Amino acid sequence: MDAHPPSFHAADAALAVVVALVFVALASLAREPARRRFNAILVAGAGAAYLNGGLGPWEFAYTGVATVVAYRGLEAYRFIGVAWLMHTGWDVLHHFHGRPIMFFAPTSSGQCAITDALLALWFFAGAPSVYSRRRGAPARS
């Protein structure tokens, strides 16, 4: 564990926002209910991304709780949003006290926190397709 977190710059944040926008654009291509189910599975897998990330047994505890919340996401987007917010908090802990999610990118945990928070907002909004709204049609949940 590093006593000093890596420097975080505007470019780091900008890249995190771009990643979130690309994710939403790609995820919007999936129709319901496949979009919700795929994203529940994806966020469950994301919970395991930090195993051996420097926080010891807490990594396993977090992964267990995140998996239960993600499982609930199979039926409701709000749980997927909660799971991404949980992951955001875990990202912040790793940025300051653990190892980065990608060993070769020291700010990757901080960037992931921004991306995950933005994704949580999209899921709390019901994960509407960006393509449905652009055409003027109501988004499907």
C-alpha positions as CSV (number, residue, x, y, z in Angstrom):
1,M,0.0,0.0,0.0
2,D,1.3,3.4,-1.0
3,A,1.3,6.1,1.6
4,H,0.8,8.8,-1.1
5,P,-2.0,8.5,-3.7
6,P,-1.0,9.2,-7.3
7,S,-1.5,12.7,-8.7
8,F,-4.8,13.0,-10.4
9,H,-5.3,15.5,-13.2
10,A,-8.1,16.9,-15.4
11,A,-7.0,14.6,-18.3
12,D,-7.6,11.6,-16.0
13,A,-11.1,12.7,-15.2
14,A,-11.8,13.5,-18.9
15,L,-10.8,10.0,-19.9
16,A,-13.1,8.6,-17.2
17,V,-16.0,10.6,-18.6
18,V,-15.3,9.4,-22.1
19,V,-15.2,5.8,-21.0
20,A,-18.6,6.2,-19.3
21,L,-20.1,7.8,-22.4
22,V,-18.8,5.0,-24.7
23,F,-20.1,2.4,-22.3
24,V,-23.6,3.9,-22.2
25,A,-23.5,4.2,-26.0
26,L,-22.6,0.5,-26.4
27,A,-24.9,-0.7,-23.7
28,S,-27.8,1.2,-25.3
29,L,-27.5,-1.1,-28.3
30,A,-28.9,-4.0,-26.3
31,R,-32.6,-4.5,-26.0
32,E,-34.5,-5.1,-22.8
33,P,-34.4,-7.3,-20.8
34,A,-30.9,-8.4,-22.1
35,R,-29.5,-4.9,-21.3
36,R,-30.5,-5.2,-17.6
37,R,-29.4,-8.8,-17.2
38,F,-26.0,-8.3,-18.9
39,N,-25.3,-5.3,-16.8
40,A,-26.2,-7.1,-13.6
41,I,-23.7,-9.8,-14.5
42,L,-21.1,-7.2,-15.6
43,V,-21.3,-5.3,-12.3
44,A,-21.0,-8.6,-10.4
45,G,-17.8,-9.3,-12.2
46,A,-16.5,-5.8,-11.6
47,G,-16.8,-6.5,-7.9
48,A,-14.0,-9.1,-8.2
49,A,-11.7,-6.8,-10.1
50,Y,-9.8,-5.8,-6.9
51,L,-9.3,-9.2,-5.4
52,N,-5.7,-9.1,-4.2
53,G,-5.9,-5.3,-4.4
54,G,-4.2,-4.6,-1.2
55,L,-7.1,-4.4,1.3
56,G,-6.7,-8.0,2.6
57,P,-9.8,-10.0,3.6
58,W,-12.0,-6.9,3.1
59,E,-11.7,-7.6,-0.7
60,F,-13.6,-10.9,-0.2
61,A,-16.2,-9.3,2.0
62,Y,-16.8,-6.6,-0.5
63,T,-17.0,-9.0,-3.4
64,G,-19.6,-11.1,-1.6
65,V,-21.8,-8.1,-0.8
66,A,-21.4,-6.7,-4.3
67,T,-22.5,-10.0,-5.8
68,V,-25.7,-10.1,-3.8
69,V,-26.5,-6.6,-4.8
70,A,-25.7,-7.3,-8.5
71,Y,-27.9,-10.4,-8.3
72,R,-30.8,-8.2,-7.3
73,G,-30.0,-6.1,-10.4
74,L,-31.2,-9.0,-12.6
75,E,-34.7,-7.7,-11.8
76,A,-34.2,-3.9,-11.1
77,Y,-31.8,-1.3,-12.4
78,R,-31.7,0.5,-9.1
79,F,-29.7,-2.4,-7.7
80,I,-27.2,-2.1,-10.5
81,G,-26.9,1.5,-9.7
82,V,-26.3,0.7,-6.0
83,A,-23.6,-1.9,-7.1
84,W,-21.8,0.7,-9.2
85,L,-21.9,3.2,-6.3
86,M,-20.5,0.6,-4.1
87,H,-17.7,0.0,-6.6
88,T,-17.2,3.8,-6.7
89,G,-16.5,3.8,-3.0
90,W,-14.2,0.8,-3.4
91,D,-12.3,2.6,-6.2
92,V,-11.8,5.6,-3.9
93,L,-10.4,3.4,-1.1
94,H,-8.0,1.7,-3.6
95,H,-6.9,5.1,-5.0
96,F,-5.9,6.3,-1.6
97,H,-5.0,3.0,0.3
98,G,-4.7,0.0,-2.0
99,R,-3.3,-0.9,-5.4
100,P,-4.7,0.6,-8.6
101,I,-7.1,-1.6,-10.6
102,M,-4.6,-1.6,-13.4
103,F,-1.1,-1.9,-12.2
104,F,0.4,0.0,-15.2
105,A,-2.0,3.0,-14.7
106,P,-1.5,4.5,-11.2
107,T,-4.6,6.7,-11.5
108,S,-6.9,3.9,-12.8
109,S,-8.8,3.5,-9.5
110,G,-9.5,7.2,-9.4
111,Q,-10.6,7.2,-13.0
112,C,-12.8,4.1,-12.4
113,A,-14.5,5.9,-9.5
114,I,-15.6,8.7,-11.8
115,T,-16.7,6.3,-14.6
116,D,-18.6,4.1,-12.1
117,A,-20.4,7.1,-10.5
118,L,-21.6,8.2,-13.9
119,L,-22.7,4.7,-14.8
120,A,-24.6,4.6,-11.5
121,L,-26.5,7.7,-12.4
122,W,-27.5,6.2,-15.8
123,F,-28.7,3.0,-14.0
124,F,-30.7,5.0,-11.5
125,A,-32.4,6.7,-14.4
126,G,-33.4,3.3,-15.7
127,A,-30.6,2.9,-18.2
128,P,-32.5,4.4,-21.1
129,S,-31.2,3.8,-24.6
130,V,-29.5,6.9,-25.9
131,Y,-30.7,6.0,-29.4
132,S,-34.4,5.8,-28.5
133,R,-34.3,9.3,-27.0
134,R,-32.5,10.7,-30.0
135,R,-35.2,9.6,-32.3
136,G,-37.8,11.2,-30.1
137,A,-39.3,7.8,-29.0
138,P,-39.7,7.1,-25.3
139,A,-37.0,5.0,-23.8
140,R,-37.8,1.4,-22.9
141,S,-37.0,0.1,-19.4
